[in-house]
Amino acid sequence: MLKTKFLGMELPNPVMVAAGPWNRDGKGLKESLEAGAGAVVTESIVSDTVMDVRPRISSDKLGAENIRMYSDIQIEGWEREMSIAKSSGGVVIASISGHTPSELAYLASKMERFGADAIELSVSNPAAESLEVVASHADILFDMTKEVVSAVKIPVMVKLSQNTTNISKVAKAVKAAGGSGVTAINSVRGILGVDLENAVPSLSTYGGISGEYIRPLGLASVATIAQTVDIPICGVGGISCAENALEYIMLGASAVQVGTSVMLDGRDSIRKIVQELEIWAQNHNIENLSEIRGKALENLKAFDEIKFEPAVSHANGVPCGENCNKCVNACMYQAISRRGNSIRIDRAKCTGCGLCTFICPAKKLKLSL
């Protein structure tokens, strides 16, 4: 029920492991596959490796900041690493990064010869602003994609950045250039936090923020692409459980990638997500996840298409939690008050903002006419 066809490749499930230091070599890639990943993506491979700074990764409960740039293995070394990665079978996608179309074509052809099943072009790096510009320019991205597509016979996908004014335009450029699909999104440029006692940022420069922080951005990017461009999408950003993966799929993704959860919780997180997907599909009588792909897009409208109705909040008979006043405290219109184990809603004051229906732990509130 989880078998997925993506870019013409047959995957046992739609859960890939994204490019990152957890997939820095053949051993790591093989371990990700053996943990149940439907496919794996190498750490981004470049022509000239760079030295790692220390420290380069910070984290909190919701995500991480990373300033590791690219793979530290020279291109020729990837022949051995690919052999190790594919020694037990499985789909391995080579992530490559470069500054010119010809450089990317060279790297892609090398990785194809080494055994890569597909290519993922990494055209943004939050710690390197020069590459971030590429992700925002459809014409440059078109040239890069077209050159790589012409150089290899395997599928070529492009990992897009959320840091662009028109992600649909960029995705259309990828399709026009012959790209087989897109990945959305890469980590987002940011600073995870500041040590207040020492006035020191989490890392010494701006880094790529990943994890739960960026899932709303990833979901919006996938939905936008799905609504405007007919191209396969792999959703990335903040996926740590089956529910997160299903959100991306219901907004149009054919597959998903996990990364930060693998880094923070280990490769058991891959197995957990796959197992949770199987259970969810069984409980909902889903024979294949393609049945629900894009289903949520039916309920996603442009703002000017929303029908305005005088809906207000209503409470069902479920008792309130002890000492819970979340809805009362959050109501900006003073429309909610509590009496014992129940609440009262003043319909004359309620404006139907909907906030209470999301924050109520007992799920006892609902908007209706």
C-alpha positions in Angstrom: 0.0 0.0 0.0 3.0 2.3 0.4 4.7 1.4 -2.9 5.4 4.7 -4.7 6.3 5.5 -8.3 8.4 8.7 -8.3 10.2 10.1 -11.4 9.7 6.7 -13.0 11.5 4.9 -10.1 9.7 2.2 -8.1 10.1 2.9 -4.3 8.9 0.6 -1.5 7.5 3.7 0.3 7.4 7.5 -0.2 9.8 8.3 2.7 13.2 9.4 1.5 16.1 10.5 3.6 17.1 14.0 2.5 20.6 15.3 1.7 22.6 16.1 4.8 25.5 15.0 7.0 23.6 11.9 8.1 24.1 10.7 4.5 27.6 11.9 4.2 29.1 8.6 2.8 28.2 5.2 1.5 27.9 3.7 5.0 25.4 6.3 6.1 23.4 6.0 2.9 23.3 2.2 3.3 22.2 2.5 6.9 19.3 4.8 5.9 18.1 2.3 3.3 18.4 -0.6 5.7 16.3 1.4 8.2 13.5 1.4 5.7 13.9 4.5 3.6 12.2 4.4 0.2 15.2 6.2 -1.2 18.2 8.2 0.0 19.8 11.4 -1.2 23.5 12.0 -0.8 25.0 15.0 0.9 25.5 17.7 -1.7 28.5 16.8 -3.8 30.7 19.6 -5.2 33.8 20.0 -7.3 35.9 21.5 -4.6 35.3 20.4 -1.0 35.6 22.9 1.9 36.8 22.6 5.4 34.2 22.3 8.2 33.9 25.0 10.8 33.5 24.1 14.4 30.8 24.2 15.8 28.5 23.9 12.7 25.2 22.5 14.0 23.0 23.8 16.8 19.6 22.5 17.9 16.7 23.0 20.2 13.4 21.1 20.8 11.8 22.2 17.5 14.6 22.0 15.0 18.2 22.8 14.1 20.6 25.3 12.5 23.3 23.9 10.2 26.2 25.6 8.5 27.9 22.5 7.1 28.2 23.4 3.4 28.7 20.3 1.3 30.2 16.8 1.2 33.8 16.6 2.3 34.4 13.7 -0.1 36.1 14.5 -3.4 34.0 13.6 -6.5 36.2 10.7 -7.4 35.8 9.2 -3.9 32.1 8.9 -4.6 32.6 6.0 -6.9 33.5 3.9 -3.8 30.8 5.5 -1.7 28.1 4.8 -4.2 29.2 1.2 -4.4 28.9 0.8 -0.7 25.5 2.7 -0.6 24.0 0.4 -3.3 25.6 -2.9 -2.0 22.3 -4.0 -0.5 20.0 -2.5 -3.2 17.8 0.5 -3.0 17.5 3.9 -4.8 20.3 6.4 -4.3 19.9 9.9 -5.6 22.9 12.1 -6.0 22.6 15.7 -4.7 25.0 18.0 -6.6 25.8 21.7 -6.3 27.7 24.0 -8.6 28.0 27.5 -9.9 27.6 27.0 -13.7 25.5 24.7 -16.0 28.7 23.0 -17.3 30.0 22.3 -13.8 26.7 20.7 -12.8 26.5 18.7 -16.0 30.0 17.4 -15.2 29.1 16.4 -11.7 25.8 14.8 -12.8 27.5 12.7 -15.5 30.1 11.5 -13.0 27.5 10.5 -10.5 25.4 8.7 -13.2 28.5 6.7 -14.1 29.1 5.9 -10.4 25.6 4.4 -10.2 23.2 7.1 -9.1 19.6 6.4 -9.9 18.7 10.1 -10.2 20.1 13.6 -9.7 18.9 16.3 -7.3 20.3 19.8 -8.1 20.9 21.8 -4.9 20.6 25.4 -6.0 20.4 27.2 -2.7 22.5 27.2 0.5 21.4 29.5 3.3 25.0 30.0 4.5 26.1 31.0 1.0 24.0 33.9 -0.4 25.5 33.7 -3.9 23.8 30.4 -4.5 20.5 31.6 -2.9 20.2 34.1 -5.8 20.2 31.2 -8.3 17.1 29.7 -6.7 15.2 32.9 -7.3 16.0 33.3 -11.0 14.0 31.1 -13.3 16.1 31.9 -16.3 19.4 30.8 -14.7 17.7 27.7 -13.2 16.3 26.8 -16.6 19.8 26.9 -18.1 21.3 24.8 -15.3 18.5 22.2 -15.4 18.6 21.9 -19.2 22.3 21.4 -19.3 22.1 18.6 -16.7 19.2 17.0 -18.3 21.1 16.9 -21.6 24.1 15.3 -20.0 22.5 12.3 -18.3 19.8 9.7 -18.9 18.6 9.4 -15.4 15.8 11.6 -13.8 16.8 15.1 -12.7 15.0 16.9 -9.9 15.7 20.4 -8.5 15.6 21.3 -4.8 13.9 24.6 -4.6 14.3 27.4 -2.0 11.4 29.0 -0.1 13.5 32.2 -0.4 12.0 33.3 -3.7 9.3 35.7 -4.7 7.6 33.2 -7.1 8.2 29.6 -6.5 5.7 28.6 -9.2 7.7 30.5 -11.8 10.8 28.7 -10.8 9.1 25.3 -10.8 7.7 26.0 -14.3 11.3 26.8 -15.4 12.4 23.4 -14.2 9.7 21.6 -16.1 10.3 23.6 -19.3 14.0 22.7 -19.1 13.1 19.0 -19.0 13.4 18.4 -15.2 11.6 15.3 -14.0 10.5 16.8 -10.7 11.1 19.3 -7.8 11.9 19.0 -4.1 10.4 21.7 -1.9 11.9 23.1 0.3 15.5 23.5 1.3 16.4 24.8 4.8 15.6 28.4 5.4 18.2 31.1 6.3 18.1 32.1 9.9 19.5 32.3 13.4 18.2 29.7 15.9 18.8 31.8 18.9 21.1 33.9 21.1 22.9 33.0 24.3 21.7 36.0 26.4 24.4 35.7 29.1 27.2 35.8 26.6 25.6 37.7 23.7 26.6 34.9 21.3 24.4 33.7 18.5 23.6 30.0 18.2 26.3 29.7 15.5 28.9 32.1 14.1 27.0 32.9 11.0 23.6 32.7 9.4 22.6 29.0 8.8 20.0 26.8 7.4 17.0 26.4 9.8 15.3 23.0 9.5 12.7 21.0 11.5 9.3 21.9 12.8 10.0 25.6 12.3 9.8 25.4 8.5 7.0 22.9 8.0 4.3 25.6 7.4 6.6 27.1 4.8 7.2 23.7 3.2 3.5 22.9 3.1 2.7 26.2 1.5 5.4 25.8 -1.1 4.3 22.3 -2.1 0.7 23.4 -2.3 1.5 26.4 -4.4 3.5 24.3 -6.9 0.9 21.6 -7.0 -1.8 24.1 -7.8 0.1 25.8 -10.6 2.6 23.3 -12.2 2.0 19.8 -13.4 5.2 18.3 -12.1 6.0 15.6 -9.5 6.9 17.0 -6.1 8.9 15.7 -3.1 8.0 17.5 0.1 10.6 18.4 2.7 10.6 20.4 5.9 9.7 19.4 9.5 8.6 15.8 9.0 9.0 13.7 12.1 5.9 11.5 12.0 3.4 10.0 9.6 0.9 12.9 10.1 3.5 15.4 8.8 4.2 13.2 5.8 0.5 12.8 5.0 0.0 16.6 5.2 2.6 17.0 2.4 1.0 14.2 0.4 -2.5 15.6 0.8 -1.2 19.0 -0.5 0.2 17.4 -3.7 3.5 15.7 -2.9 4.2 12.3 -4.3 7.0 11.6 -1.9 8.6 13.2 1.1 12.1 13.6 2.6 13.1 13.5 6.2 16.4 14.9 7.6 16.4 16.7 10.9 14.4 13.9 12.6 17.1 11.5 11.5 19.8 13.7 12.8 18.2 14.3 16.2 16.4 11.0 16.8 18.4 8.5 14.8 17.5 6.3 11.9 14.8 4.5 14.0 12.7 7.6 13.1 12.6 6.4 9.5 11.2 3.0 10.5 8.7 4.7 12.8 7.3 7.0 10.1 7.0 4.2 7.6 5.2 2.0 10.1 2.9 4.8 11.1 2.0 5.4 7.5 1.1 1.7 7.1 -1.1 1.7 10.1 -2.8 5.0 9.0 -3.5 3.6 5.5 -4.9 0.4 6.9 -7.2 2.2 9.3 -8.5 4.4 6.5 -8.9 1.6 3.9 -6.3 3.2 1.6 -4.8 0.8 -0.9 -2.3 3.2 -2.1 -1.3 6.7 -0.9 -1.8 8.1 -4.4 -5.5 8.0 -3.6 -5.1 10.9 -1.2 -2.5 12.9 -3.1 -3.6 16.5 -3.4 -6.9 15.8 -1.6 -6.5 18.8 0.7 -6.1 21.1 -2.3 -9.8 20.8 -2.9 -10.3 22.8 0.2 -7.5 25.4 -0.4 -8.7 28.5 -2.0 -7.5 31.9 -2.9 -8.5 34.5 -0.3 -11.0 36.2 -2.7 -12.7 32.9 -3.3 -13.5 32.3 0.4 -17.2 32.5 1.1 -18.0 34.8 4.0 -20.6 33.2 6.4 -21.7 34.3 9.9 -20.3 31.2 11.6 -19.7 31.4 15.4 -18.1 29.0 17.9 -20.3 26.3 19.5 -19.4 23.9 22.4 -20.3 20.3 22.6 -21.0 18.3 25.8 -17.4 17.2 26.4 -16.3 18.5 29.8 -13.5 21.0 30.1 -10.2 19.9 31.5 -9.5 20.8 35.1 -8.2 24.4 35.5 -8.1 24.8 31.7 -8.9 28.3 30.6 -7.1 28.4 27.3 -10.1 29.4 25.2 -11.2 32.0 27.7 -7.7 33.6 27.9 -7.2 33.5 24.2 -10.5 35.0 23.1 -9.7 38.5 21.9 -13.4 39.4 21.8 -14.3 38.3 25.4 -16.9 36.0 24.0 -16.0 33.0 26.1 -16.5 32.5 29.8 -16.3 29.4 32.0 -18.8 28.0 34.4 -17.7 24.9 36.3 -16.7 22.2 33.8 -18.5 23.9 30.9 -18.0 27.1 28.9 -20.5 29.7 27.7 -20.1 31.5 24.3 -21.7 34.9 23.8 -22.8 34.6 20.1 -23.3 38.4 20.0 -19.6 38.9 20.7 -18.1 35.9 18.8 -16.7 36.9 15.4 -15.9 33.4 14.3 -12.1 33.9 14.2 -11.7 30.1 14.9 -8.7 30.3 17.3 -10.5 28.6 20.1 -11.3 25.5 18.0 -7.6 24.9 17.5 -6.3 25.5 21.0 -9.0 23.6 23.0 -7.3 20.3 24.3 -10.7 18.6 24.6 -11.7 19.5 21.0 -15.1 20.6 22.2 -15.4 23.8 20.1 -16.5 24.0 16.5 -17.5 26.9 14.2 -21.0 26.6 12.7 -23.8 28.8 11.6 
